[in-house]
Amino acid sequence: MKMLKKYTKTFKIEAVRKAVSRNPGTSINSIARSLNVKITTLHGWIKAMDNKLLREDPPSRGGIGEKNPCHWSSEEKLQAIMDTARLPQEEVSQYCRKKGIFPHHIDQWKAEFVKPTARPENDTHLKQLKKEVNRLNGELNRKEKALAEAAALLMLKKKAQALWGDGEVDYFQS
């Protein structure tokens, strides 16, 4: 006698979403294999979803098996990563079914934990560099304005010399 596997409602809904929103060229068979679920079972869930039997959203609170993966804490995610670190793919799928998640959630969490984050000392250094850039930009703008003013005065002096000649006249002497 075969033992029936129990799947959480969250797992079923996520499996249907994954099957329905799959990339072109990806078959439902390959999705069923990756989830370690029979293809007929997956088709049944899709049909049930079409019949609105599974349309209700899963509860966002409750046991870990029914918790939405986006509501897991960092500690729970890390524990799942450690629990599945050395398991073969089939056992990872079984673990995920028990917890109501998918193997791709664990892969995503691994990537998030490995991703380098900015260190506070880098932030202060970055802030200092930004202040310095702003200061230098302000100084550059001030010097550009002074240069433009000097160029305008020089042009006016040349025009005045061309109109009135080279001789300097002191208009304030009587």
C-alpha positions in Angstrom: 0.0 0.0 0.0 1.3 3.4 -1.0 1.6 6.2 1.5 -0.1 9.4 0.5 2.0 12.6 0.7 0.4 15.6 2.4 1.0 19.0 0.9 0.2 22.3 2.5 -2.3 24.7 0.9 0.5 27.2 0.5 2.7 24.7 -1.3 -0.2 23.8 -3.7 -1.0 27.4 -4.4 2.7 28.3 -5.0 3.1 25.2 -7.2 0.1 26.3 -9.3 1.4 29.8 -9.6 4.8 28.5 -10.6 3.3 26.2 -13.2 0.9 28.9 -14.6 3.6 31.7 -14.7 6.4 29.5 -16.1 8.8 30.7 -18.7 8.2 29.9 -22.4 9.9 26.6 -23.2 9.5 25.3 -19.6 7.2 22.3 -19.4 4.8 21.5 -16.6 6.5 18.1 -16.5 9.9 19.8 -15.6 8.2 21.9 -12.9 6.5 18.8 -11.4 9.9 17.0 -11.4 11.6 20.0 -9.7 9.0 20.0 -7.0 9.1 16.2 -6.7 5.4 16.1 -7.4 3.5 13.8 -9.8 2.4 15.5 -13.0 -1.1 14.3 -12.5 -1.2 15.8 -9.0 0.0 19.2 -10.4 -2.6 19.1 -13.1 -5.3 18.3 -10.5 -4.2 21.3 -8.5 -4.3 23.6 -11.5 -7.8 22.3 -12.4 -8.9 22.8 -8.8 -7.6 26.4 -8.9 -9.6 26.9 -12.1 -12.6 25.6 -10.2 -11.9 28.1 -7.4 -11.4 25.4 -4.8 -8.0 26.7 -3.9 -8.5 30.4 -4.6 -8.4 31.5 -1.0 -5.1 33.1 0.1 -3.1 31.1 2.6 -3.0 32.4 6.1 -0.1 34.7 6.7 0.3 33.7 10.3 0.3 30.3 11.9 2.7 27.4 11.9 5.9 27.4 9.9 4.3 25.0 7.5 1.6 27.4 6.5 3.6 30.7 6.7 4.1 32.6 3.5 7.9 32.5 2.6 8.1 36.3 2.5 7.0 36.4 6.2 9.8 34.2 7.4 12.3 35.8 9.8 16.0 35.9 9.0 16.6 33.2 11.7 14.0 30.9 10.1 15.5 31.5 6.6 19.0 30.8 7.9 17.8 27.6 9.7 16.2 26.4 6.5 19.5 27.0 4.6 21.5 25.1 7.2 18.9 22.3 7.3 19.1 21.8 3.5 22.8 22.5 3.0 24.0 19.0 2.6 20.8 17.3 1.5 20.3 15.8 -2.0 17.8 17.6 -4.2 15.0 15.1 -3.6 15.3 15.5 0.2 15.4 19.3 -0.2 12.1 19.1 -2.1 10.6 16.9 0.7 11.8 19.4 3.3 10.3 22.3 1.4 7.0 20.5 1.0 6.9 20.1 4.8 7.6 23.7 5.4 5.3 25.0 2.6 8.1 26.6 0.5 9.9 25.9 -2.7 13.5 25.0 -3.3 14.0 28.3 -5.2 13.1 30.2 -2.0 16.1 28.5 -0.3 18.3 29.4 -3.2 17.1 33.0 -3.1 17.7 33.2 0.6 21.3 31.8 0.2 22.0 34.5 -2.4 20.7 37.2 0.0 22.9 36.0 2.8 26.0 35.8 0.6 25.4 39.2 -1.0 27.9 41.7 0.4 26.4 44.5 2.4 27.8 48.0 2.9 29.8 48.4 6.1 29.2 51.4 8.4 32.8 52.6 8.0 32.4 52.6 4.2 29.2 54.7 4.7 31.0 57.4 6.7 33.9 57.4 4.1 31.3 57.6 1.3 29.6 60.6 3.1 32.9 62.4 3.5 33.7 61.9 -0.2 30.2 63.2 -1.2 30.7 66.3 1.0 34.1 66.9 -0.6 32.6 66.5 -4.1 29.9 69.0 -3.3 32.4 71.5 -1.9 34.6 71.2 -5.0 31.6 71.6 -7.3 30.6 74.8 -5.4 34.2 76.1 -5.7 34.3 75.3 -9.4 31.0 77.1 -10.0 32.2 80.1 -8.1 35.4 80.2 -10.2 33.5 79.7 -13.5 31.3 82.7 -12.6 34.4 84.9 -11.7 36.1 83.8 -15.0 32.9 84.7 -17.0 32.8 88.1 -15.3 36.4 88.8 -16.0 35.9 87.8 -19.6 32.9 90.2 -19.9 34.9 93.1 -18.4 37.8 92.4 -20.8 35.4 92.5 -23.8 33.9 95.7 -22.5 37.3 97.3 -22.1 38.3 96.3 -25.7 35.0 97.7 -27.1 35.5 101.0 -25.2 39.1 101.3 -26.5 37.9 100.6 -30.0 35.2 103.3 -29.7 37.1 106.0 -27.9 40.7 105.2 -28.7 43.7 104.2 -26.7 44.2 107.4 -24.8 43.2 107.4 -21.2 41.0 110.2 -20.2 40.4 111.2 -16.6 36.9 112.5 -16.5 37.0 113.6 -12.9 39.8 116.2 -13.2 38.7 119.7 -13.6 
